[in-house]
Amino acid sequence: MFARLGLKAFERAHLRIMLEWLMPLAMQTTQGIVLAKAVMDELRARRIVLPAIRVLELLCAEAATRAQREVYRLLTVPLVDNHRAALDRLLTTTPGKSMSLLTWIRQPPGEPSGRSLLTHIDRLKVVRAPEKWRTSCVCRAYRRFKD
């Protein structure tokens, strides 16, 4: 019946092919529904019968996992040791504080007051500081945050 309709059954080889086809999209989005819709549309275009929903789910999950690993690899390969150390410093918490410097930088501006405006300006200075001055700028701004 498949031959008469010009359809092919979904096989293991299609799983590998669709996984490779899906990778570029998976590197652009983390939304599983977008990946699933794209796979279903491509399978229909190739006249391949859709597999069970569990197979589609596993295919999308595998593509998302591989894409996440690839993005991580692409972001971390060019880093040198001092960059890694600087990133680690952003993630460490100061004793007695409940958040890291990165968390502090990402905080919303808060209510419109003089103190919150100064804190927001400090955050902007930290983000905009040239790399060689960033450490001292971060320390000064973070000291004000600790007070």
N, C-alpha and C positions, 0 to 999 in steps of 0.2 A: 504494500500500500504506500510506503514511503516513496518508493521509486516512481510510482504513478503520479504522486503529487510533487515530485522533485525535491523531496526532503531527505535529510540525513539524520540518523540517530546521534545523539550526543555521546561521544566516547572519551576515553581517557586522553587521547591525543588532543582532542578539542580543549580539554581542561588546560593543558600546557600552553596551547596556542592562545587561548583567551586570557590566560594569566599574563603572558607577555604583551598582548594587545592592550590590556587594562592598566599596565604599569604607568604609562605617562599620565593618565587621568588620575590614578591613585596618588601620584606625587603632587597633584594640584589640589586635591580635596581630601577631607577626612570624613565626608558624609557618605555613609554606606548606601543610602538610597540612591544617590547619584551614580555610584558604581554599579549597583544592581540594575538600574534602568539602562545604563549604557551597555552592559553585557547583554541584557535581553534584546535591546534594539539591534546590536551587532549579530547576535545569533539569528534573529529573524531575517536580517539582511543576507546572511550567509545560508539561509534556508536550512538551519539546523534546529531540530526539535528541542524546545527548552527542557532542561533537566529538572529534577525535583528541586524544590525551593531550598532544601538543605544544601544541595550541591552548589547552588548559586550563592548562598550565604557563605559557605566555606571558601569559594572562589574569591569573593569580594574581601573576606577577612584576610586571606593569604596575600592578596594584592596590596591591601592596606598595610599589612605588617611589613612586607618587603619594601614598599614605598617609604614607610617611616624609617626603616633601617638605612635605605639609600640616601634619604634626605639628611639623616644624621651624619652619615659618612661624608657626604658632600660638604656639610657645614664644618666638620671637625678636621678633615684631612689638611686643609691649609693652615691650621692653627699651629703656632710654635709654643714651646713650653711656657714662655712668659704670658702669652695670651690665655692659655689654660689656667695658669695660676691666677690671673686677674679675674677670670670668670668664676673660679672657685672662691675667691675672696668676696665676690658679689653674693654668693650663695650661703656663706657662713653667717651665723647669728652671733651677735655680741652677747657675752654673759649678762644676764639680767634683762635682756630684750626678747620680745616674742617674735620678731621678724628679722629677716635678712635685709641687707642693703637693697637688693633687687626688689624685694617686696615693698620696701619703703619708697623707692623711686616710682613704683607703679601705683601708689596710692592716689585716689582722686583728690582734687584740690581742696575739698571741704567747704565749709561755710565762708561767705565773703567777709573776712576780717583781716586785719593787718598781720597777725601772726600766721594765718594760713597762707596768705599771699607770700610772705617771706619764705615759708617752708616750700611752697611751690617754686619760687625763684631758685631756691637752693637745689631742688631736684633738677630743674632745667640746667643749672650750671654744671651739675655732675654729668648730665647726659651730653652736654655740648663741649665739655672740657677736652682739649687735645689729650691724646693718650699719655704723653709723658707727664702731664700735670694732673691727670685724672685722679691719681691716688691721693695726692694732697688735697685736692678739691673735695673728693669723696669724704676724706677724713674730717675736714672742717664742717661740711654739711651734715654729716652723720652725727658729729658731736652735738650740733645744735638740735638734731632730732632726739638725741638721748636725753637732753635737758628737759 
